[in-house]
């Protein structure tokens, strides 16, 4: 086993939310290592998704637009831990890297920010709702085909700014990001899963490391939140079986109840022009098979 580190370097995107998430990781590490604060440092890394903000995600090159540059820094040995929103991560990782740990999941649901209505279904015809997610676009129009869905990009603050200035009448965002940023002073309404099933692993922060860092990986595994890991990997196996990226219109949510896990999943079928949804329960020990099996059962309905 390689030696215990005297310093740990964390890599993060530079948005306010990303740095708050990196701060959560730093705090957790400090508490469990009983270290002085200056022994863990956070470095800001600009990713492709941060550099190009005037084009939809699907027009950027391949998957992982918010993580590839961070991964390169881990491989180069410039940082020890990459902190990511797991929903931004491709299923396949670089060969040298490991998904070492997961923080306890925040609220995984989406929220509507609007002064025009408290539910997607109650929004008046013609109202402009902004989102950068194809999944949300399909779900919003499925629930209320009379609204106008507008594509907007940018960090949470800039998207809220577009709503405040009237560029759009409402926006749909992840509750997790708003909660972590402490944004409570705007009209926000939690959208039930019946209307908007969240993105796979939404609300989950993951820690990525080099496989050779044995001490660090064992330590992170020891403080990782295992129920979150089980939920997130179930949802990601569902997504991967559908051959998806973060831009495929896919929703998934796994819930643990006792010794069983229930997965609800859906995707938008271009063949049928509709959302296909299903639910399946299995023992926790079979959670990876559960993700694959539910995806295969939905694909068989196309």
C-alpha positions as CSV (number, residue, x, y, z in Angstrom):
1,X,0.0,0.0,0.0
2,X,1.3,3.5,-0.8
3,X,2.0,5.8,2.0
4,X,-0.4,8.0,3.8
5,X,-0.6,11.5,2.3
6,X,0.4,14.6,4.1
7,X,-1.6,16.8,1.8
8,X,-4.7,16.3,-0.4
9,X,-5.5,18.3,-3.5
10,X,-9.1,18.5,-4.6
11,X,-10.1,19.5,-8.2
12,X,-13.4,21.2,-8.9
13,X,-15.2,23.2,-11.5
14,X,-15.3,26.9,-10.7
15,X,-19.1,27.6,-10.4
16,X,-20.5,28.6,-7.0
17,X,-22.3,25.2,-6.7
18,X,-19.3,23.2,-7.7
19,X,-17.1,25.0,-5.1
20,X,-19.7,24.4,-2.5
21,X,-19.7,20.7,-3.3
22,X,-15.9,20.6,-3.1
23,X,-16.2,22.4,0.2
24,X,-18.5,19.7,1.5
25,X,-15.9,17.1,0.5
26,X,-13.1,19.0,2.2
27,X,-15.1,19.3,5.4
28,X,-15.9,15.6,5.4
29,X,-12.3,14.7,4.8
30,X,-11.0,17.1,7.5
31,X,-13.5,15.7,10.1
32,X,-12.6,12.1,9.5
33,X,-8.8,12.7,9.2
34,X,-8.7,15.1,12.1
35,X,-6.4,17.3,10.0
36,X,-5.6,21.1,10.0
37,X,-7.5,22.9,7.3
38,X,-4.4,23.9,5.3
39,X,-3.6,20.3,4.5
40,X,-6.5,20.0,2.1
41,X,-6.6,22.5,-0.8
42,X,-9.3,23.0,-3.5
43,X,-8.1,23.8,-7.1
44,X,-10.4,25.3,-9.7
45,X,-10.4,23.6,-13.2
46,X,-12.2,25.0,-16.2
47,X,-14.0,22.2,-18.2
48,X,-15.1,22.2,-21.8
49,X,-18.7,22.7,-20.6
50,X,-17.7,25.8,-18.7
51,X,-15.8,27.3,-21.6
52,X,-18.5,26.9,-24.2
53,X,-21.8,28.3,-23.0
54,X,-23.5,29.4,-26.2
55,X,-24.3,25.9,-27.6
56,X,-26.5,23.0,-26.4
57,X,-24.6,20.2,-24.6
58,X,-25.5,17.8,-27.4
59,X,-23.5,19.9,-29.9
60,X,-20.3,19.6,-27.8
61,X,-17.9,16.8,-28.5
62,X,-19.0,13.5,-26.9
63,X,-19.8,12.8,-23.2
64,X,-18.2,14.1,-20.1
65,X,-18.0,17.8,-21.0
66,X,-17.9,18.7,-17.3
67,X,-15.4,16.2,-16.1
68,X,-12.7,15.3,-18.8
69,X,-10.3,18.2,-17.8
70,X,-10.6,17.3,-14.1
71,X,-9.8,13.6,-15.0
72,X,-6.7,14.7,-16.9
73,X,-5.4,16.5,-13.9
74,X,-5.9,13.4,-11.7
75,X,-4.0,11.2,-14.2
76,X,-1.2,13.8,-14.4
77,X,-0.9,13.7,-10.7
78,X,-1.7,17.4,-10.2
79,X,-4.7,16.7,-8.0
80,X,-5.7,13.7,-5.8
81,X,-9.5,13.9,-5.9
82,X,-12.0,15.1,-8.5
83,X,-15.4,16.2,-7.2
84,X,-18.2,15.8,-9.6
85,X,-22.0,15.9,-9.9
86,X,-22.5,12.3,-10.7
87,X,-25.3,13.0,-13.3
88,X,-22.6,14.7,-15.4
89,X,-20.4,11.7,-15.5
90,X,-20.2,9.2,-18.4
91,X,-20.7,5.5,-17.4
92,X,-17.2,4.5,-18.6
93,X,-14.2,6.1,-16.8
94,X,-10.6,6.4,-18.0
95,X,-8.8,3.1,-17.3
96,X,-6.6,4.6,-14.5
97,X,-9.4,6.2,-12.5
98,X,-11.8,5.0,-9.9
99,X,-15.1,6.2,-8.5
100,X,-13.9,6.0,-4.9
101,X,-16.9,7.4,-2.9
102,X,-20.2,9.1,-2.8
103,X,-21.6,11.7,-0.4
104,X,-25.1,11.3,1.0
105,X,-27.7,12.1,-1.6
106,X,-29.5,15.5,-1.6
107,X,-33.1,15.8,-2.7
108,X,-33.1,14.2,-6.1
109,X,-36.2,15.9,-7.5
110,X,-36.7,18.8,-9.9
111,X,-38.3,22.1,-8.9
112,X,-40.3,24.6,-10.8
113,X,-39.4,28.3,-10.3
114,X,-42.3,30.4,-11.4
115,X,-44.8,33.1,-10.4
116,X,-47.3,31.9,-12.9
117,X,-48.2,28.5,-11.4
118,X,-47.3,26.0,-8.8
119,X,-47.3,22.9,-11.0
120,X,-46.3,22.2,-14.6
121,X,-49.9,21.2,-15.4
122,X,-51.3,24.5,-14.1
123,X,-49.1,26.8,-16.2
124,X,-51.0,28.9,-18.7
125,X,-50.7,28.3,-22.4
126,X,-47.8,30.0,-24.2
127,X,-45.8,30.6,-21.0
128,X,-42.0,30.3,-21.6
129,X,-40.2,27.7,-19.4
130,X,-36.4,27.5,-19.6
131,X,-34.3,24.4,-19.2
132,X,-31.1,23.0,-20.7
133,X,-32.2,19.4,-20.3
134,X,-33.8,17.4,-23.1
135,X,-35.3,15.1,-20.5
136,X,-37.0,18.0,-18.8
137,X,-38.2,19.4,-22.1
138,X,-39.9,16.1,-23.0
139,X,-41.4,15.7,-19.5
140,X,-42.7,19.3,-19.4
141,X,-44.4,19.1,-22.8
142,X,-45.8,15.7,-21.9
143,X,-47.5,17.2,-18.8
144,X,-48.5,20.5,-20.4
145,X,-48.2,20.6,-24.3
146,X,-49.5,24.2,-24.3
147,X,-46.3,25.8,-22.7
148,X,-43.3,26.9,-24.7
149,X,-40.0,25.3,-23.7
150,X,-37.0,27.5,-24.2
151,X,-33.4,26.2,-24.1
152,X,-31.2,28.1,-21.7
153,X,-27.7,27.3,-20.4
154,X,-25.5,28.7,-17.7
155,X,-24.9,28.1,-14.0
156,X,-27.8,28.2,-11.5
157,X,-27.3,31.9,-10.7
158,X,-27.4,32.9,-14.4
159,X,-30.4,30.8,-15.1
160,X,-32.3,32.4,-12.2
161,X,-31.2,35.8,-13.5
162,X,-32.8,35.0,-16.9
163,X,-36.0,34.3,-15.0
164,X,-35.8,37.4,-12.8
165,X,-35.3,39.6,-15.9
166,X,-38.3,38.1,-17.7
167,X,-36.3,36.3,-20.4
168,X,-38.4,33.3,-19.4
169,X,-41.5,33.0,-17.2
170,X,-40.2,30.0,-15.3
171,X,-37.3,27.6,-15.1
172,X,-36.9,24.0,-13.9
173,X,-33.8,23.2,-11.9
174,X,-32.6,20.4,-9.6
175,X,-33.6,20.8,-6.0
176,X,-30.2,19.5,-4.9
177,X,-28.3,22.5,-6.3
178,X,-30.7,25.0,-4.9
179,X,-30.6,23.4,-1.5
180,X,-26.8,23.3,-1.4
181,X,-26.6,27.0,-2.4
182,X,-29.2,27.9,0.2
183,X,-31.6,29.5,-2.4
184,X,-35.0,29.5,-0.6
185,X,-36.3,33.1,-1.2
186,X,-37.9,32.5,-4.6
187,X,-41.2,30.8,-5.5
188,X,-40.1,27.2,-6.0
189,X,-42.3,24.2,-6.2
190,X,-41.2,20.6,-6.0
191,X,-42.2,18.6,-9.1
192,X,-43.5,15.1,-8.3
193,X,-41.9,12.1,-9.9
194,X,-45.1,11.4,-11.7
195,X,-44.5,14.5,-13.8
196,X,-40.6,14.8,-13.8
197,X,-38.7,11.7,-13.0
198,X,-35.2,13.0,-12.2
199,X,-32.0,12.3,-14.1
200,X,-30.1,9.2,-13.1
201,X,-28.0,9.9,-10.0
202,X,-29.3,13.5,-9.7
203,X,-28.4,15.0,-6.3
204,X,-25.3,12.8,-5.9
205,X,-21.7,14.1,-5.4
206,X,-19.0,11.6,-6.3
207,X,-15.3,11.5,-5.6
208,X,-13.0,10.3,-8.4
209,X,-9.4,9.2,-7.8
210,X,-6.4,7.4,-9.3
211,X,-6.6,3.6,-8.9
212,X,-3.0,3.5,-7.6
213,X,-3.8,5.7,-4.6
214,X,-4.6,2.7,-2.3
215,X,-4.6,4.5,1.0
216,X,-6.7,7.3,-0.2
217,X,-9.2,5.0,-1.9
218,X,-9.6,2.8,1.1
219,X,-10.1,5.9,3.3
220,X,-12.7,7.4,1.0
221,X,-14.5,4.1,0.7
222,X,-14.8,4.0,4.5
223,X,-16.6,7.4,4.7
224,X,-18.7,6.9,1.5
225,X,-22.5,6.7,1.9
226,X,-23.3,3.2,0.8
227,X,-27.1,3.6,0.3
228,X,-26.4,6.5,-2.1
229,X,-23.9,4.3,-4.0
230,X,-26.4,1.6,-4.4
231,X,-29.1,3.9,-5.6
232,X,-26.8,5.8,-8.0
233,X,-25.3,2.7,-9.5
234,X,-28.7,1.1,-10.1
235,X,-29.8,4.2,-11.9
236,X,-26.6,4.5,-13.9
237,X,-26.8,0.8,-15.0
238,X,-30.4,1.6,-16.2
239,X,-29.0,4.6,-18.2
240,X,-26.1,2.6,-19.6
241,X,-28.3,-0.2,-20.8
242,X,-30.2,2.4,-22.8
243,X,-26.9,3.4,-24.3
244,X,-27.3,6.9,-22.9
245,X,-25.3,9.9,-21.9
246,X,-26.4,12.8,-19.7
247,X,-28.2,14.2,-22.8
248,X,-30.4,11.2,-23.6
249,X,-34.0,11.9,-22.4
250,X,-33.9,9.4,-19.5
251,X,-35.3,9.6,-15.9
252,X,-34.6,7.1,-13.1
253,X,-35.0,7.0,-9.4
254,X,-34.1,4.1,-7.1
255,X,-35.5,3.9,-3.6
256,X,-34.3,1.4,-0.8
257,X,-37.0,-0.1,1.4
258,X,-35.8,-2.6,3.9
259,X,-33.8,-5.3,2.0
260,X,-35.3,-4.4,-1.4
261,X,-34.7,-1.7,-3.9
262,X,-37.4,-0.3,-6.3
263,X,-36.4,1.4,-9.5
264,X,-38.6,3.7,-11.5
265,X,-37.3,4.5,-15.0
266,X,-38.4,6.1,-18.2
267,X,-37.1,7.3,-21.5
268,X,-38.4,9.1,-24.5
269,X,-38.9,6.8,-27.4
270,X,-38.4,8.5,-30.8
271,X,-40.0,5.5,-32.5
272,X,-43.2,5.9,-30.5
273,X,-43.0,9.6,-29.9
274,X,-43.8,9.2,-26.2
275,X,-42.3,8.6,-22.7
276,X,-42.1,4.9,-21.8
277,X,-42.0,4.3,-18.0
278,X,-41.8,1.2,-15.8
279,X,-41.1,0.1,-12.3
280,X,-39.4,-3.0,-10.9
281,X,-38.3,-4.2,-7.4
282,X,-35.5,-6.6,-6.5
283,X,-33.3,-7.5,-3.5
284,X,-30.6,-5.0,-2.9
285,X,-28.0,-7.6,-3.8
286,X,-29.4,-7.7,-7.3
287,X,-29.4,-3.9,-7.8
288,X,-27.2,-3.9,-10.9
289,X,-29.3,-6.5,-12.6
290,X,-32.3,-4.5,-11.7
291,X,-31.1,-1.5,-13.7
292,X,-30.4,-3.6,-16.8
293,X,-33.6,-5.6,-16.6
294,X,-35.9,-2.6,-16.3
295,X,-34.2,-0.9,-19.2
296,X,-34.5,-4.0,-21.3
297,X,-38.2,-4.4,-20.5
298,X,-38.8,-0.8,-21.6
299,X,-36.8,-1.2,-24.8
300,X,-38.9,-4.3,-25.6
301,X,-42.0,-2.0,-25.6
302,X,-40.8,0.1,-28.5
